Amino acid sequence: MATDSRIAPAALVETARPRVTLRNSFQHPYDSAIAAARTCYAPRLVAPEEITDKQRVNIGASTYFGGHHTVYQHAHFEFGLENVSRQFVWSFLHAHPFYNSEQQSQRYVRLDRAQAYVPEETGKFGPAERAIYERAIARAWQRYRELGELLKPEARRILADIWHAGPESHPKRVQKVERQAEKRAIEVARYVLPVAAFTTMVHTLSGIVLHRLWRMALASDAPTEGRAIVGEMVERVREIDRQFFDRFAAGPLDDLPEWRAGARTSEETESFAREFDAALGGRVSRLMDAPANATQAVAAAYRATLGLTAAACSDAEAIARLLDPSRNTYRLETLDVGVNAPMMRALEHAHFTFAKKLSHTADSQDQRHRMAPGSRPLLTLADTRAPDFITPALVAATPRAREIYEQVMAETWAAKNELLDRGVPAEFALYLLPNAKAIRLVESGSLLHLLHKWTMRTCFNAQEEIYQASMEEVEQVRERYPEIGRFLGPPCYLRAGVTTPICTEGSHFCGIKVWQQFPKIERPI
């Protein structure tokens, strides 16, 4: 493949070892766990200072090996993670629900420097393969910069129209349009960046979750990186309390059932992709499964909570009391108190399952809705030889940007395939995949947790693909369960005519009175 002379040389790709710091932790995590266990069978609260070595051995062994792990959940560890790849975060750190993260945003932070995970040279990944790898990353970053500039004028035009910001407008309004156009441009341009790109985050876990991560460190598309980073997290905990891991913890599992079936051929993986896409029927998200009696089940659960008969409270009345924001002030809470409100827990009894297709970068945000878990692909088993990606609307609407976008997709897949053909392990080659890589998944959630997601993600400020998926999901629920669906929509739709402010986004108001037309409204950008 010919090298573009405008592409930055590989030397401009910056790499570094992962940096793991323990920002906050319990003072005596292991003894605290044993003290918690003792408290279960004591007439008083047992303090960590009272724990003896015999209790550390006996109670520790009986709880750990007996599966009584809640005692190890009390201790929490707040880590700072630097120089970790987006691929590792998506494939492992955020692939389960039991964590909290605050991660650097690619939507709103311009990434001027090409900083990415580069595997150590070993075996089939030698100097020649590393050069191919780094050239592909440098090329993607150059395209990111080009797209950011190309997309800005169209984003500026759309936003100026929404906010009525012409040449004679107040300078502050013009400045706001310029800032937002810049953000929208880099938000879309990031689709070409590789999933090897570094990220920085604050990541907090309980002790038992850290034990599980260490045991399952190889269970992702990034096992080498996983072993290194989780190993560092374990070492930081050992530095403050060696007992927490050294007494009973086992090392990482290295024989995982997922890998026993062997690699897929490109024909198999591309057939799967075609079959999945055909089943979507042109949608981003398709309702696969839902209870036949969702309304009746939720209504019955509501009546059970309040001790009401069907004669005293019909199904329609129960649904209205639960979902109508003019009658249920819980719907107006931004704190999301649903699981704490006795009557709102009735919404747990209706579950919905969707098949959906998102880009890697959009799914990285979608999976943060941890109470709507998804079965996401192991990309090393679902890789395709042909480019397989999502194109954002702003790129599709800008001909020169689309030309560059499709070119970098072809270049990226060509580099990835060349590495695979040279025998480079798939886990390394797939780091080159762009944020645009299509992810096909199955996702489920109860009405309670999907309600929160659909409220947040049908706002125009939501990421484009998640917005589209959420709108399609709401549409399908509205069609099947109109008595439920009429109460689904963004915060402004729920709050209009009930309370103020109508929009909860403050200065980030999108500029459009969505509540007046929802759901018959099109998002402009």
N, C-alpha and C positions, 0 to 999 in steps of 0.2 A: 504494500500500500504506500503510495507516495506521501511524503511528509510535507505538510503545509509550512512554508517558510515563515508564516506569521505566528506559528504555534510556539509558545514559550518552551525553552529547552527543559529536559527532564530535571536538570539541576535546580530548577526553581520549585520543585515539589519538596516541601518541608515535611519531614517525619520525625518522630520522637517516641521514646518509650512511654507507655501509659504511666500517669502519675496518680497515685491513690493516696489520699490523706484522710485520716479519721478526724473529723471536725468536732464531733460530740459523741459521748457514749456514757453508759453507766459506769460507776466507779468500781463495782464488784459484780460483774454480770453473772459469773458462774455461781457464786455464793448467794446472790439474789434469787437465782432460779431454785436452788436447793431450799432456801428459806421459804419461798412461795410454796414449794411442794410440802414442806413440813407444816405450814400454816393450815393446809387442808385437813389435817388430822390433829391439830392442837387446839386447846381451849382459848388461845390468844394469838396475837400476831407475832410471828417469829422474825427476828431481825437477822440480816446477813452476817453480822458480827458474831452470832451465836453458833454458826455452823462449824462442826468438827470435821476432821479429815475422814473419819469413819463414815459420816453422813455424806460427804462428798463422793465417796466411793460407792456406798450402798444405794443411797437414794438417787445419785446420778445415774448409776447403771440401770436401776429398776425403771426410772422414768424414761431415759433415752432409749434403751433397747425394748422397753415395753410399749413404746409408742405414745406415752403420755407427755406430749411435747409442748403443751400450753405453757408449762413453767419456763421454757426457753424463749417464749414469745415476749416476756415482759421487758427484757433488755433490748434496747434499740441502738443502732449505730448509724450515725450520720456521716456519710463519706463525701468527699470532694473527688470527682473523677475528671481527669483531663487526658487528652490525647487518646480517646476511645472512639471507635468508628461508629457511624450511624448504623451500619449493618449489624454490628454486635448488639447495639442497644435495641434495635427492632427485633432481631432474631432471638435474643436471650433476655436481656435485662427487663424489657417491658412486655415479655411474652407471657406473663403470669400476673395475677391481680394484686399480689401482696407486697407493695412497695409504694414509695412516694418519690417523685422526681421533679426537679425544676431544671429544665434543659435549655441550653442556648438555642434561640429560634433562628432557623434559616429563613423564615418568612420575613423577618424584620431586621436581621443583622446582616449587613453586607459582608461577604467573605472575600476580602481583597487578596488574601494569601492562600496559595494552594497547599493546604495542610491536610495530610491524609495518612492512613495506615498503609505501610509498605512492609510486606513480610520479610523476614530475614532470609538471606540467600542460603539455600540448602537444597540438596537433592536436585530435583527437576527445575527448581526456581533459582537459576544462576544469573550471572551478570547480563546475559543477552535477554533473558526473560524479564529481569527487573527493568531493563531499558524500555522494553515494549510496554510494560505496566506503567512506568512513570510518564512516558510520552503520552499515553492515553489519558492519564489524570491531568497532565498539564494542558492537553488539548481541550478537555472538557472545561477546565477553568477559564481558558481563553474564550471559549464559546459562551460561557456564563457571563463574562464581562460584555461581550458583543451583544448578546440578547438583552442584557439589562439596559443598554443604551437604545437599542432598536425598539423595545417595547414601551419605553417611557412616553413618547409622543402620543401613542394611541391611548394609553392609560390616562394621560393628562387630558386628552380631548373628552373622553367619557366622563371623567370626574368633574371637569369644568362645566359640562352640560348639566350634570346632576346638581351641582352646587351653584349654578348660575354665576360662574366666575369668568367674566369677560375681561377685555383689556382695561375697562374703566372701573373694574371692581376694586374694593378696598385691598390694599397690599397684603393684609393679613389673610384674606380669603384666597388670594392668588398664591401666597406662601403655603397655605394649607393644602391646596391642590397639588402644588409642586412636591411637597413632602409625601403626600399619599401616593402620587404617581410613581415616585421613586420606590416606595415600599411595594406597591403592586408589581412593578417591573422586576424587582429582585425576587419577589415571592414566586413569580412564574419562571424566571430565568433559572432558579435553583433546580428545576427539573432535570437539567443536564449534568448537574454535579454528580460525582460517583458516590455510591453508598460507603466507600472507603473514607469519605470526608470525616475529619475529626469533629468531635463535639465535646462540650464541657457541661458538667451537670453537678447538682447536689442530689445525692441518692441516699434515701433512708430506708433501712430494713430492720425487722426484728431479728433476734438471734436465731430463731428456728428457721427463718427464711434464708439466712446466710448459710446455715448448715445445708439446707436443700440445694442452694445454688452451687455450693462446693461439691456436693454429691453429683449434681447434674451439669457440671461445668462444660462437658463436651456435647451437650444436647442442643446444638444450634448449628447454623450455617457458618459459625466462626469459632470452632472449637479451640484452635491454637490461641486466639486472642482471649477466649473465655477462660481457659486454664490460667493464663497469665494474669488477667485482671482480677478474677475472683480469688486467685491465689494471693495476690497482693492485699485484697480486702481481708482475707483470713489472717494474713501476717500482721496487719495493723491491729486486729483484735488480739492476737497472741501477744503483742507487745504490751498490752495493758492487763491481760489476764490469760495466761497460757492454758489454764484449765478449761476454758470454754470450748476449745477444740481438741486439746491434746489428750484429754481423758478418754473420750469415746468416739470422736468423729472418724468416719471412714473417708477415704480419698475418693476422687471422681470415678464414676462408673465409666468403663471403657468399652463395654460391649452392649451397645444400645439397640433395642429391637428394631428401631426405625431403619437402621442401616443394613439389616440382614438380607433384605430383598434384593440388594444390589442396585447398581446405577440403571437409569432409564436411557433408552435410546432417544435420539432427537425426534424420531417418528412418533414414539409413544408420548413424549411430553407435548409435542405440538398437537397431537390428536386430542389429548386431554384438554388443552387450551381451547381448541375449536369446539369440543363438546360442551364445555362449561359456558363459553360465550353464546353458543346457540341456545342453551337453556335460559340464559338471561333475557333473551328476546328483545335485545336492544336497550335494555335497562342497565343502569349502574348497579341497582340493588333490586332483587326480586324476592317477594315473599314466598318462601318454600313451604312453611308449615305454621299453622296457627290453630288454636283450639276452636272446635266447632261451637262451643258454648262459652266463649270468653266473657260475654256480657253477663250471662247468668252466674258464672263462677265468681266473678268479681263482686257482683251484687250480693250473692249469698254470703261471701266473706265479710262484706261490709255489715250486713245484718247480724252476722254472728258476733262481730266486734261490739256492736251496740245493743245486742239483745232484742232485735226487732223482728216481727213477723213479716211475711210477704204481704199480708193484707195492710199492715201499717206502713210499709215502705216497698213499693214496687221496684222492679229491676231498673226502669228508666229513672225513677226518683233517686235510687242509690247511686247510679252513675252520675247523675247531675250533682248530687251532694259531694261526690268525690272529685269531679273534674271541672265543674263550672267555677271559674275563679271569682265570680261575683258571690258565690255561696261558700266557697272553701278558700280561706285566706292562705292555706299552705301553698296553693298554686302560685302565689305572689312572692313567696320567700326566695331570695337569691342564695340562701345558705343550704338549700337542698336538704330539708329535714324529713324527707319522706320515710326513711327507715326508722325514724324516731317517733313518728306520729302514728298512734295505734290504728286509726282508721285508714291511713294511706297504705298500710301494709296489705290491705285487701288487693291492691294492684299487683302484688307478687304472684297471684294465681293465674294470670294469663301470660303465656310465653309465646314469643314470636321468633321465627328463624328465617334468616335471609341469606341468599347467595349474593355475593357482591364482588365487584372488580374495581379496584382502586390502584393508583400509583403507589410505589413504595413510600414516597414522602407523605402522601395523604393518609395511607394506612398507619404510618408512624404516629399520626395524630389521632386517628380513629381508635387505635388500640389503647389510648389513654382513658377511654371510657371503659374502665376495667370491669364494671359490673355488667357489661354486654360482651362476654368473652367470645373469641373467634378461633376457629381452626385454620391457622395460616400455613402456607406451604413451606416446606424445606426447599429452598431454591436450588440446592445442590442436587435434589431429586426431581425438580420440575424445570430445569434450565432448557431453554430453546436455542437452537442455532440461529433462527431468524429473529430479527429485532421484534420485540414485543413490549410496547410502551403505550402510555397515555399521553395525549396531546392537550394541553390546557387551551381554553377558549381564546385567550388573548393571543397566543401564538398562532392559532388557526386563523385568526382575523387579521394577521399581519404577514403578508406574503413573503417578504424577505426573511422575517424571523422564522417562519415555518420552513423555508428552504434550509436555513442554517441548522435548525432544530433536527430536521430529518437527516441531514448530513452527519451531524455529530452522533445521532443514534446508530447510523450505519457504521461509522468509524469505531464507536465503542464496542458494538457487538463483534466487529471484525477483530479487534484487539483481543477481546475476551476469548473468541474462538481460536485465535492463533495460539494463545497461551495453553488452552486445553489440548490443542493438537500437538503441542510440544511436550505434553505429559505433565503440565503444572497441575497440582491438586485443584479440584473445583472450588474448594473453600477460598483459595487465593485468587483464582481467575475471576470469580464472581464479585469480588470487591469492586471491579471496574463497572459493574452495572450502574446505570444512572438512577437517580431518584424517580425518574419517569417509569421505571420497570413496572409492568402490570402485575399486581398481586391478586390472585383469585382465592377467596376465602368463604367460609360459612360462619355466620355470626348469630348468636342468640341472646335474648334478654327478656326479663319480665317487663310487663307494662310499666311498673314503677320506675325501673332504671332507664328504659327506653324513653319514657316520658321526659326525664331530665335531659337526655341526649337530644331528643327531637326539639325541645324548647331552645336549647343553646345553639344547635347546629342548623336550624332553619332561619337564623338571623343572617342578614346579608354580610356580616363581618366574619362569618365562618369560612373556613377554607373551601374553595370552589367545589372540589369533588365530594367532600363530606356533606356540604350543603345539598348538592344534587342527589346524593344517596338518601339523605334524610327526607328530602321533599318527596322522593319516590316512595319511600317507606310510609310516610304519612298519607300519601295519596292512596296507597293500597289498603291501609288500615281504614281510612275514611270510607272506601268503597265497600269493604266487607263488614265493617262495624260502624255505621254512620253515627250511632248514638255515642260512641267513644270518639270517633275521628273529628267531630265538630269542635271538640275542645283541645285539639292539637295545633300547635303553631308557635311562633317565636314569642319572646317576652312582650314585645309591643302589641301583638295581636291579643294576648291574654289580658294585658293591663288596660287597654283602651276602654274608656268608659267606666272603669272600675276604680282605678287609682292613678296617682301620678308619682314620678314622671312616667310617661308612656314608654319611652325608650330608656333602658337601664345602662346604656353604653356611654352616657355623658358626652364628652367631647368627641367620642368615636362614633357618634350617630352617623348612619350611612347616608343621610340626606334624603331618604325616600320614605314616605308615609306608608310603609308596608301594611300596617294594620287596616288600612282602608280597602285593600284589594285582596289580601291573603285569602285563599291560596292561589287565586288567579292573578299571578304577578310574575314577571320575569326579572331575574337578576341581571343588571346591566354589565357587570364586570366581575 
